[in-house]
């Protein structure tokens, strides 16, 4: 990330944070170009073109399946091409919902820099 900040904004993190504040530097990082090392790392090599091609592939496979005998009977539906950062429909994150008071407490703890205990686990 430091190298990307120097490459695109011509200054290291410390200098940018001192001049603009950490929140603006965070926005700068989030909006780095897709060819930056930071964004390539988080995209795991899947840029916009690869994501779009995977979507086209999935629709093509699905369209062919619909015309097959399996598709006519609604069985053996094809699975979408796995993508980084995309979880399957059967994957659940968390074990339930939290009350508004729990959410406010959790957010206050996050802003204070500490973890918050929600249920039986500490979330940082």
Residue frames as qw, qx, qy, qz and C-alpha x, y, z in Angstrom:
[[0.000, 0.887, 0.462, 0.000, 0.00, 0.00, 0.00],
 [0.332, -0.756, 0.095, 0.556, 2.83, 2.39, 0.86],
 [0.372, -0.115, 0.593, 0.705, 4.36, 1.92, -2.59],
 [0.167, 0.619, 0.679, 0.358, 0.98, 2.55, -4.26],
 [0.151, -0.915, -0.276, 0.253, 0.53, 5.77, -2.27],
 [0.338, -0.577, 0.339, 0.661, 3.96, 6.93, -3.38],
 [0.344, 0.142, 0.717, 0.590, 3.32, 5.86, -6.99],
 [0.068, 0.663, 0.647, 0.371, -0.10, 7.47, -7.37],
 [0.229, -0.937, -0.258, -0.057, -0.04, 10.31, -4.82],
 [0.510, 0.605, -0.266, 0.551, 3.72, 10.99, -4.70],
 [0.207, -0.604, 0.479, -0.602, 3.97, 10.81, -0.90],
 [0.320, -0.016, -0.924, 0.211, 4.20, 8.11, 1.81],
 [0.415, -0.608, -0.664, -0.129, 1.30, 7.36, 4.15],
 [0.437, -0.507, -0.392, 0.631, 2.71, 9.37, 7.08],
 [0.127, -0.124, 0.149, 0.973, 3.03, 12.53, 4.99],
 [0.261, -0.355, -0.603, -0.665, -0.43, 12.13, 3.46],
 [0.472, -0.585, -0.653, 0.099, -2.02, 11.42, 6.86],
 [0.351, -0.405, -0.257, 0.804, -0.33, 14.46, 8.40],
 [0.005, 0.054, -0.271, -0.961, -1.51, 16.73, 5.59],
 [0.442, -0.178, -0.495, -0.727, -4.98, 15.34, 4.84],
 [0.618, -0.246, 0.467, -0.582, -5.92, 13.14, 7.81],
 [0.267, -0.142, 0.953, 0.033, -6.27, 9.38, 8.07],
 [0.561, 0.469, 0.591, -0.342, -9.88, 9.31, 6.84],
 [0.499, 0.763, -0.157, -0.380, -9.04, 10.98, 3.53],
 [0.043, 0.531, -0.826, -0.183, -5.99, 8.75, 3.08],
 [0.459, 0.101, 0.868, -0.161, -8.25, 5.72, 3.64],
 [0.598, 0.662, 0.285, -0.352, -10.53, 7.04, 0.89],
 [0.280, 0.743, -0.518, -0.319, -7.49, 7.46, -1.35],
 [0.206, -0.287, 0.935, 0.045, -6.50, 3.83, -0.74],
 [0.556, 0.354, 0.703, -0.269, -10.01, 2.53, -1.41],
 [0.559, 0.774, 0.148, -0.258, -10.05, 4.43, -4.70],
 [0.281, -0.529, 0.653, 0.463, -6.66, 3.31, -5.97],
 [0.593, 0.422, -0.424, -0.538, -6.74, 2.26, -9.65],
 [0.969, -0.035, 0.125, -0.212, -7.42, -1.40, -10.39],
 [0.803, 0.437, -0.313, 0.255, -3.87, -1.89, -11.70],
 [0.158, -0.743, 0.503, -0.412, -2.31, -0.90, -8.36],
 [0.360, 0.201, -0.887, 0.206, -0.58, -3.63, -6.34],
 [0.268, 0.001, 0.659, -0.703, -3.01, -3.14, -3.45],
 [0.700, 0.243, 0.075, -0.668, -6.11, -3.59, -5.59],
 [0.645, 0.321, -0.661, -0.213, -4.62, -6.53, -7.50],
 [0.101, 0.178, -0.891, 0.406, -3.90, -8.20, -4.15],
 [0.420, 0.140, 0.580, -0.684, -7.47, -7.83, -2.89],
 [0.723, 0.366, -0.133, -0.570, -9.02, -8.78, -6.24],
 [0.705, -0.217, 0.672, 0.073, -6.81, -11.90, -6.28],
 [0.250, -0.166, 0.722, 0.624, -6.05, -11.36, -9.95],
 [0.202, 0.581, 0.769, 0.175, -9.68, -10.92, -10.96],
 [0.016, -0.168, 0.055, 0.984, -10.18, -7.54, -12.58],
 [0.520, 0.380, 0.235, -0.728, -13.41, -6.19, -14.00],
 [0.537, 0.388, -0.563, -0.494, -12.91, -7.94, -17.35],
 [0.218, 0.108, -0.966, 0.085, -12.39, -11.35, -15.71],
 [0.272, 0.239, 0.696, -0.620, -15.49, -10.84, -13.53],
 [0.563, 0.431, -0.037, -0.704, -17.59, -9.89, -16.57],
 [0.466, 0.324, -0.762, -0.312, -16.31, -12.85, -18.58],
 [0.014, -0.019, -0.950, 0.310, -17.13, -15.19, -15.70],
 [0.432, 0.349, 0.442, -0.704, -20.66, -13.76, -15.66],
 [0.579, 0.430, -0.383, -0.577, -21.03, -14.32, -19.41],
 [0.282, 0.222, -0.933, -0.038, -19.72, -17.87, -19.01],
 [0.196, 0.144, 0.823, -0.513, -22.22, -18.58, -16.22],
 [0.554, 0.416, 0.171, -0.700, -25.15, -17.29, -18.29],
 [0.506, 0.406, -0.635, -0.419, -24.05, -19.36, -21.31],
 [0.144, 0.087, -0.973, 0.157, -23.78, -22.54, -19.25],
 [0.319, 0.270, 0.644, -0.641, -27.14, -21.80, -17.65],
 [0.569, 0.434, -0.135, -0.685, -28.81, -21.16, -21.03],
 [0.446, 0.287, -0.811, -0.246, -27.47, -24.44, -22.41],
 [0.025, 0.036, 0.922, -0.385, -28.62, -26.27, -19.29],
 [0.472, 0.301, 0.347, -0.753, -32.15, -24.83, -19.65],
 [0.644, 0.398, -0.366, -0.542, -32.41, -26.41, -23.10],
 [0.239, 0.259, -0.936, 0.017, -31.14, -29.81, -21.94],
 [0.621, -0.346, -0.666, -0.225, -33.22, -32.67, -20.58],
 [0.456, -0.276, -0.587, 0.610, -31.92, -31.90, -17.08],
 [0.014, 0.031, 0.088, -0.996, -32.94, -28.28, -17.44],
 [0.471, -0.260, -0.496, -0.681, -36.43, -29.23, -18.60],
 [0.696, -0.422, -0.580, -0.025, -36.85, -31.29, -15.43],
 [0.277, -0.868, 0.150, -0.385, -35.08, -28.77, -13.18],
 [0.883, -0.426, 0.118, 0.156, -32.27, -31.06, -12.04],
 [0.777, -0.062, 0.167, 0.604, -28.45, -30.89, -12.05],
 [0.159, 0.982, 0.083, 0.054, -28.38, -27.10, -12.29],
 [0.703, 0.352, -0.216, 0.580, -24.83, -25.94, -13.12],
 [0.505, -0.700, -0.201, 0.463, -22.81, -24.22, -10.42],
 [0.251, 0.965, -0.072, 0.040, -21.42, -20.74, -11.15],
 [0.689, 0.411, -0.320, 0.503, -17.72, -20.31, -11.79],
 [0.598, -0.634, -0.284, 0.400, -16.01, -19.71, -8.43],
 [0.277, 0.783, -0.041, 0.555, -14.80, -16.15, -7.98],
 [0.457, -0.036, -0.518, 0.722, -12.53, -14.68, -5.32],
 [0.068, 0.010, 0.305, -0.950, -14.39, -12.77, -2.64],
 [0.627, -0.090, -0.237, -0.737, -17.78, -14.21, -3.62],
 [0.287, -0.120, 0.892, -0.329, -19.31, -16.76, -1.30],
 [0.173, -0.216, -0.882, -0.382, -21.80, -19.38, -2.38],
 [0.469, -0.448, -0.244, -0.721, -25.50, -18.99, -1.71],
 [0.802, -0.391, -0.449, -0.046, -25.34, -21.60, 1.06],
 [0.541, 0.049, -0.428, 0.723, -22.60, -19.81, 3.02],
 [0.324, -0.877, -0.302, -0.187, -23.75, -17.83, 6.04],
 [0.376, 0.352, -0.389, 0.764, -21.69, -15.21, 7.83],
 [0.273, -0.288, 0.409, -0.822, -22.53, -14.79, 11.50],
 [0.103, -0.182, -0.969, 0.131, -25.01, -16.70, 13.57],
 [0.048, -0.725, -0.683, 0.078, -27.92, -14.31, 13.69],
 [0.114, 0.765, 0.141, 0.618, -28.85, -10.68, 14.08],
 [0.368, -0.169, -0.506, 0.761, -28.00, -8.23, 16.83],
 [0.064, -0.839, -0.512, 0.174, -30.24, -5.74, 18.53],
 [0.252, 0.870, 0.052, 0.420, -29.93, -2.02, 17.84],
 [0.468, -0.849, 0.232, -0.074, -28.33, -1.51, 21.27],
 [0.842, -0.219, 0.364, 0.332, -25.76, -4.24, 20.54],
 [0.622, 0.567, 0.240, 0.484, -25.01, -2.63, 17.17],
 [0.035, -0.950, 0.062, -0.304, -24.53, 0.81, 18.78],
 [0.668, -0.665, 0.322, 0.082, -22.23, -0.69, 21.43],
 [0.843, 0.092, 0.351, 0.398, -20.25, -2.61, 18.81],
 [0.438, 0.759, 0.142, 0.460, -19.84, 0.52, 16.66],
 [0.279, -0.930, 0.163, -0.177, -18.76, 2.62, 19.67],
 [0.784, -0.447, 0.369, 0.222, -16.14, 0.03, 20.58],
 [0.752, 0.365, 0.302, 0.458, -14.86, -0.11, 17.01],
 [0.204, 0.894, 0.034, 0.397, -14.54, 3.68, 16.87],
 [0.483, -0.829, 0.270, -0.080, -12.68, 3.65, 20.20],
 [0.342, 0.638, -0.690, 0.001, -10.19, 1.16, 18.73],
 [0.331, -0.262, 0.858, -0.292, -11.11, -1.79, 20.90],
 [0.241, -0.129, -0.905, -0.325, -13.03, -4.96, 20.30],
 [0.560, -0.181, 0.163, -0.792, -16.64, -5.40, 21.27],
 [0.135, 0.015, 0.982, -0.131, -18.14, -8.48, 22.84],
 [0.622, 0.085, -0.166, -0.761, -21.28, -9.47, 20.98],
 [0.934, -0.065, -0.278, -0.215, -22.89, -12.67, 22.15],
 [0.852, -0.464, 0.168, 0.172, -19.96, -14.85, 23.20],
 [0.767, 0.211, 0.163, 0.584, -17.28, -13.62, 20.80],
 [0.211, -0.733, 0.038, 0.646, -15.04, -10.57, 20.70],
 [0.601, 0.664, 0.334, 0.292, -15.23, -8.72, 17.40],
 [0.382, -0.575, 0.128, 0.712, -12.36, -6.43, 16.43]]
